[in-house]
Amino acid sequence: MADQIPLDNLANASNPTPIAVKVNINENTEAILQNSLRRFTPEELTQWVTEFAVAHGFEKEDIQRLLHVAAQIARDPFAPQSAGKLNDAELLALRDENLRPFHQPGRFWLTIFLCSSAAILQGWAQVGTNPANASWPQEFGYDPESSKGAWYIGIVNSAPFFTGACIGCWCSVFISDRYGRRPTLLFAAIFSFASALGSAGSQSFVQLLMCRLLLGIGMGAKASITAVFAAEVSPSSVRGSIVMGSWQICVAIGILLGFSANLAVSTVRDNLSWRLQLGSAFIPSIPVLFIYLCPESPRYLIKKGKYCQAYIALCKLRNTPLQAARDLIAIAAQIEVENEIFQANGYTGSMYIKRFFQLFSQPRIRRATVASSITMIGQQLCGINVLIQFSTTLFISADQEKSTSRALWISWGIGAINVVCGLPALWLIDRVGRRGLLLFLAPHLAWTMLVAGSGYLIPEGSESHLPLITAFSSLFVALYSSGQGPVPFCYSAEVQPVTHREVGASFACAMNLFWLGILTLFYPPLEHKWNGTSVLGLFAGLNVIQFILIFFLVPETKEFSLEELDYVFGVKTRKFAWHKAKYLVKWVKHYCLRRKGVVFNDLYDDKRRS
């Protein structure tokens, strides 16, 4: 049993030779990947854990002994048996982390379910205006076919995204840092619940606009913290799958449910159907109101110095107390390293304004900010929300018969494709990786969007006009759902250190929502003046630009713990980009010119297994 091991023997239970490599996570010039606990010798680790336990209120002897065993396992995670004799349940739980990574306790899955409900709410609220755009302008005295009507439609559609980017995301920074992740989601759920019902009862354009603005506050707060919360409670081996499943897949499910609700009420008289389409978004906000049934984020609690509460939360989120103690020690040790380095460089501060500017001034954090912003902006500028937000009006314009019912069914089909084709990414994201998925799919998004746009060149009377546009739009959505859809929010939730995770995720989310606002504001008048070929061709070109930026500026994050990513983003951008440029030249020599003997060198010197 773990509690039968003398503390003096624990120091000798692990490899006695430490990896004493000191790495500056701001300037990781040698691209070394490091375990923060390996800065200690086994003897030093024993002393550090003893001091840690006393300083943070772990007074019981059995808990202290457990922390010592857990620290040795955290120091050498690839050989846990080196920590001494463990009982069968502990050995089985450690083995199952790789063999059965989704075998997690009920409270963990409850937390993920509530995060998923928040994501469903995000998708459902996003598509409520899709068919309503054809009805509400007429009720309020605007012609949707006129230039003025197109601008009013753009304003109502974009309003929540601008308030989400400018207000909601930054409310999330304050609330999540001051009070925690759970209060932030509760705040978002209340705003979403009330604004959805308010939209349904609007009696004028101004009232509808105000409700949409309030909806944006809830959407921004929710979008910037949900993926962070899911990432912080998830084991690193399945973090990508969990975060992607609880956010993007559930956003896609929300979009499908929203399209289903739109279809269900489409036969109701026009002056009521659009109200039901906007108001139905209150339904998925109800489960999120019960967010306090799940534990708070352990990483948030550790950042606030609440170590005992963090341990209790981890015990609810992990299968054994040993795993909870191991994660507690690993997180606490890396946060200590982060604080030491950031303090030495004058980069710490509790003021939100100061931490915001550190996103651009502190090298390690700046690299993560650039990478996450590229993925978030790329998600919007790839063109997906032209199809999600405006699919009904888009397909009505492409249909010779101008059938609203047919356009609604095509929209529903696109929503279904978005869900089904996103499921393989649950498996791929932690195997192919975040970067790998984005790079593979970006060129395919470009050509499918280009072909879909070329369908508008076919005369409307032709039988192939609508089918061609529908087929390649559907293929575009299928490809998007496996990469550019799930990756950006997962990536942005991981890359920042815990000291700046809230503000970093909020900034990335604000970029996403801001460009979504720009897209939804300008697309209706743009479509009114341009043809479909020009608009969709523009997005095809933006996908090519996205590919180039990802290739040179976005590092991989799969299989790293959140704490180990400090070393990944410690590598200078110039060094990373130059390595990828050399890789590209070698790839051309090997695969295009068929030259033999080309050696592909790894950028990182991985000392975690040493």
N, C-alpha and C positions, 0 to 999 in steps of 0.2 A: 504493500500500500504506500501511496505517496507520503502519508503522514507518519510513516515509520522510518523515513530516511533522516539520519542526523544531518543537521545543517552544515556541519564541518565537511561532510563527505560530498555535499552537492557541488562545491567548488571544483572537485576533482572528477566529477561525473562527466563533464563535457570535455571537449578537446582543449587541452591546456595551452595550446598555442593560439593567442588572439590574433585577429586581423587588425592590426593597429594602423590603419590607413585613415588619416584625417582628411575629410573631403569638405570643401567649401561649397555649399549648395547654390551659392550665387555664381561661382566661377568654377564649375566642375570641368577643368581643362582636360583631364585625362579620361573623361566619360566613365568614371567608376561608379558601379552600382553597389551600395553598401547597406548593411544592416546596422542601425544606430546602436544596438546593444553590443556589437563587436568592438566598439571603442573601449570596452572594459575587458580586463582579464577575468577569468572565472572568479578569482578571489575578490576583485574589485566589484564585480557584479553582485556577489553575495552581500558585500557591505552596502552597495547602493540600494539594493532591495530592502535591507534592514532599515536604513534611514528613510526610505520612501514609505514603508509601512508605518513607522512611528510618526512621521510627519503628517500623514494623511488619515490617521485614525483607525488603522487596521491593527487593533490591539490584541485580538484573540490569537493564541499561539497557532491554532490549526489553520487560520487564514494566512498568517505570516509564512507558515511552512508551505502552504499551497502557492503563495506568491513566489517563493524561492524556486520551487519546481517549475512553475509556469515561466519564470524569467529564463531559466536554462533552456526550455523548449523554444521560447521566443528568440533567444540568441542563436539557436541552431535548429531552425524549423524543419530542415530536411533530414534530421536525424534525431527525432524526439526521444528515442530510447536512451540517448546519452544523458538525459536528465535523471536517470536512476530508474528504479522499479516503479512502474505505474500499474494500477489495477486494470482488470480486463475491460471495464466500461470505458475508461479513459483511453486505452490503446485503441479500442474499437472506434471511439468517436474521432480520434486523430486520423485513423485510417480512412474512415468514411468521408472525411473532408475532401478527399480526392475521388474515392470510389462512388460515394453517394452524396455529392455536394448539395443537392436540394433537400436532403434530409435535415430539416431544421425544426425547431419547436413551434408550437402553436402561436405563441405571442409574436414571434417573428413574422409568421404568415399573416396574422391579423394586421400588423403594421404595414406590410406590403399591400394587403387588400385595401386599407384606407388610403394609402398613397395612390393606388390604382383608381379608386373612386374619384379622387381629385383630378386625375388625368382624364378619366371618362367625362367628367364635368367640363374640362377644357375643350375636348373635341366636340362635345354636344353643343356647347354654347357657340362654338366657332361657325357651325353650319346652319344655325337657326335662320340667319338672314338669307341663305342661299335661294330658296324659292320665294321667301317673303319679299325679295327685291322686286318681284313682278306685281305685288299687290299693294304694299303700304304706300308707295309714292302716289298712286292714284287716289287712295283714300284721303291723303293729305293735300291733294290738288296739284301734284306734279306729274308730268308726262315722262315715264322712264325712258322713252325713245328720244327725248330731246337732249341737247347738250347740257342744259340746266339740270334736268332730272338726273343725268348721269353723274354730275358732280354731287348732288344731294345723296344719291346712292353710295357714292364713294365715301362721303363724309360719315354716314351712318355705319358703314362697314368698317371703316378704319378707326373710328373713335375709340373703341375699347383697346386697340393695340397701342395707340399713342398714349393713352392714360396709363396703360399697363407698363409701357416703357419708361414714362416720365415720372409716374407716381407709385404704381403698384409694386414694381421691383424694388424701389428704394424704401417703401414702407416695410417690405420684407427684410431688408438689411437691418433696420432699427429693431423690429419686433423679434426677429430670430436671434439677434445678438443679445438683446436685453432680456428676453423672456423665454426663448427656446423655439424649436421647430414646430412643436404642437400648437402653441398659441398663434403662430403665423398661419398655419393651415385652417385653424378655426376662424380667424379673421377673414381669410379668403372665402371660406364657405359661406359666412354670413352675408358678405357683399354679393356673392354670386347668387345666392338664394333670393335675396330681396330684389336685386336688379332684374333678374329674369321675370319675376312676377310683375315688376313695375313696367317692363317693356310690353308685356301682354296687355296691360291696361292703359297704355299711352293714348292720349286723345289729340296730340298734336306732334308735329315734327320736333319741336323743342323738347317736349317731354320724352319722346323716344330717344333723342340724342343724349339727354341727361342720364337716362337709365343705361344707355350703352357706355357712357363715360364711367359710370359707377361700376358697371360690369368689368371694365378694364382694370380697375384697381384690384378687384378680386383675382382676375386672370393673371396679372403681373406678379402679385404676391405668391400665388399658387405655383405658377410656372417656375419661379426662381428658387423655390425651396423644396418642392416635392422630390425632385431627382436627387438633390443633396441629402435629404433625409433618408431616402432609400439607399443611397450609396454609403452613408455613414453607419447604417445598421447591418449592412450585408458583408458576408465573408468575401475576401478578395478573390477566391477561386471562381465565384459565380457572380461577382458584382456587376459585370457588364450585362449578363443575362437578366439579373433581377432588376436593375435600373431600367434597362430597355423595356422589359416586360411590364414593369409597373408604371412606366411613363408612356413611351411612344406607342407601344402596342395598344395600351389602354386609351390613348388619345385617338388612335385609329378606330378602336371599338366605339368610343364616344361619337366619332364622326359617323360611323355606320348606324348607331342607334339614333343619332340626330336625323340622318336621312330617312330612317325607318319611321320616325315620328312625323317627319314632314310628309311622307307618303300617306300615313294613316289619316292625317287630317286634311289632305289635299282636296277631298271631295266636299268638305264643309264650305259653306258660302264664303266668298273671298274676304269680306270684311271681318270674318272670324278666324279663318284658317291661318292667316299670317300671325295673328295674336297667339294662337295655340303653338305655332311653330317656334316663336320666340320664347314663350313662357314655359314650354316643356323642359327647358334646360335646368329648371329648379330641381328636378327629380334626382339626378346624381349628386347634388350637393347635400342631400340628407344624410348619407352615411358619414360624410366628412365631419359633420357636426359632432360625431362621437369619437373624435381623434384622441381624446384623453384616455380611452381604453387601452392604448398602446403605450409602451415606455418611451421616455425622451431619448434623444440621440446621445449615446455614451460619449462620443467625441465632443459634443457641445458641453456636456457636464464636466469632462476633464479640462476643457479649455477654461471653464469657469472655476476650476479648483474643487469641484464637488466629486472627489474620487470615490467615496463610499457609495454615493448615489449612482455613479457611473458603473461601479461593479455590480450593484443590484440590477441595473438595467441590462448589463451584459449577461447576467445569469438568466434573465428572461429571454434573451435573444440568441443564446448559444445552448448547445445540448448538455454541456457539463460545466461545473464551476471551474475546472482546470482550463478549459478553452476561454471562459470569461476572464479569468485571471491573466492568462497569456496575452489576450488582446488588450487588456487594461495596461499591462506593463509595456507592451510594444508601442501603444499609442502615446502613453505618458513619456516614454524615453524619447520618441521622435519630436514631440512637442517641445521637450526641454532643449533638444538640439536646435530646433527652429528658433526658439526664443533667444537662445544664446547668440546665434549668428545674426539674427535681425537686430537685437539690441546692440551688438558690437558695431553694426553699420548704421545705427540710428533709424531703423525702419519700423519700429514698433510704435504703437499709439492706440489709445482707445477711441479717439475721435474718428467719426465716420468719414469726414472730409479727408483727414490725413490718410486713412487706409485706402480711400478711393484713389488718391494721387499715387499711392504706393503701387497700385496696379500697373503704373507706367514708369515709375522711377526705380523700383527694386528689380534687379535683373532676373532672378528666378521667377518672380511673380509676373513680370512683364512678358516673359516667354510664354507662360501659361495663358495669359490674357490674350495675346496675339493668336495663339493656336485655337483657343476656344471661340474667339470672335470669328475666325475664318470659317469654322464649321457651322456656327450659328447663322451668320449672314449668308453663307452658301446654301443653307437649307431653304431660305426664303427666295433667294435669287435664282435657284434652279428652276423655278416656275411651278412648283407643286400647288401653291395656293390659288393660282389662276384656275386650276381644275377643281379644287376643293371649295373655294369661296364662290366661284362664279360658274360652276358647271351647268346649272340649270339654264341661265341666260345664254351661255356659250353654245350649248347644244340646241337650244331653241333657234338661235340665229343660223345654225348650220343645217337645220331641218327644213326641208321644202314645205312640209305641212305645218310648221311652227307649233308642234304639239307639246304642250306643257307636261302632259302625263308621260310621254315618251322620254322627255328630258329628265324628269324626276326618276324614272326607272334606270336610265343610264347613270345618273348620279349615284343612285343606290348601288348599282353594280360596281362603280369605281370605289365606293366606300367599302364594299365587301372585298374587293381585290386588295385594298389597302391593309385590311386585317389579315387575310389569308397569307399574302405574300410577305407579311412582316414576321410571321411565325418562324421561318427558317433562320432568321437573324438571331433568335434566342440561342440557337446552337452555334451559329457562326461567329458571333461577336467576341466570344472568349476563346475562339480557336483561330479564325482568320485574323481577328483583331479589328480595332476601330479604324486605324489608318488603312489597313488592307481593304476593308469593305468600301471606304470612301473612294480610294484610288481606282478600284476595279470598276465601280459603278458609274462614276462621273462621266466618262466618255460615252457610255451607253445612254445615259440621260440626255446627252447632247444630241445624238443622232435620232433618237426616238422623238424628241421634241421637234426636231427639224422636219422629220417626215410627217408628223401630225400637222404641223403648220402648212406643209405643202399641200395637204388635203383641201385647203381653202382655195387653191388654184383650180381645182376641178369644178366645173359648172354645177350649180346647185341642183339642176334638173337631173344630173347623172346619178345612177343608182349607187355608185361607189363613193360619192361625196361624203355622206354621213358615216358609213361603215369604216372608211379609211381613217377619218379623224377619231372615231370612237376606239378603233382597234389599237392605234398607236398611242393614244392618250392612256388607254388601259395598260399597255405595256410599259409606258413611262411610270405610271403609278406603281406597278408591280416591282419595277427595279428600284424606285425610290424607297419603297417600304422595307427593303432589305438593307439599306445603307444610309443614305442621306436623311431618311426619316428617323430611325432609332438612335444613330450614333451621336449627333450633336449635343443633345441634352445629357446623355450619359457621360460624354467626354467632358463637358463643362462642369458637371457635378464632381468630377474626380480630381481635376488637374491642380487646383489651388491648395496651398497648405491650410491647415485648420484655422490659423490666425486670420486668414483672408478669404475663407471659403464662402461666407455669406455674400460679401461685397463682390467677389469675383464672379460667383454664379449669377448674382443679380445684374451685374454689368453685361455678362454674356446674354442673359435672357432679355435684357433691355435692348440689346442690339438686334436680337431675333424679332422681338415684337415691333421695334421701330421700323425695320425694313419691311415687315409684314404690313404695317400701317401705310408705309409709302406705296407698297404694291397695291393694296386694296383701295387707296385713295385715288391713285392715278390710272389704274387699269380701266375702269369704266369709261372715262373720257378718252383714254388712249385707244381703246377698242372702237369708240365712236368715230375716231378720225383715221386710224390705221386699219388695215385688213388683218385677219388672223395669221396669215403667213408672216408678216413683219413682226408682230408681237411675239409669236412663239419662236421665230428665228432669233430674236434678241435673247431669249432665255437659253437657247441652244448655245449661243456664243458665251454667255455667262458661265455655263457649265464647264466649258473648256478652260476659262480663267480659273475657276474653282479647282480644277484638277492640278494646275500648275502651282497654285498657292499651297495646296495640301501636300504636294510632293516635297516641296522645299522647306515648309515651315511647321508642319504638324507631326510631332513625334508619336510613336505608339505608346499605349498605356496598359495593354492587356497583361495579365499575370503579375502586375506589380501591386503591392499594397498601396493604400493612399499615402502612407508615410514614405515609402520607397520612391515615389514619384518626385520627391524633392531632388533626387540625384539625376533623374531623367531630364528635368527642366533646369538643372544646374549647368548642363552642356550649352556652350555658347551657340547662338543662332548661326553665326558664320561657320563654325565647325560642323554643325549638323547639316546645313545646306550644302557645304563643300563636299561632305561625305556622300550625300545623295546625288550630287552632280557626278562624282566619280563612279558611283554605282550605276548611274544611267549610261555613262560611256561604256562601262564593262558589260552592261546588259546588251547594248547594241553590238559590241564586238562578239559576244558569246552567242546570242540568239539570232541576230540578223546577218552578221558576217561569218558566222559559224567557225570562229576561231577557238582552238582548244587551249587549255591551260589557263583560262581566265579565273582568277581567285576573287571571290566576293568576301571581303573582310567585314566583321561585325564592328559597329561603331563603339559598343560598350564593352568595358572590362568588368565582367560580372564577378564580384567577390562575395556575393551572398552565400554561395555554396562552399566556399573555401573552408 
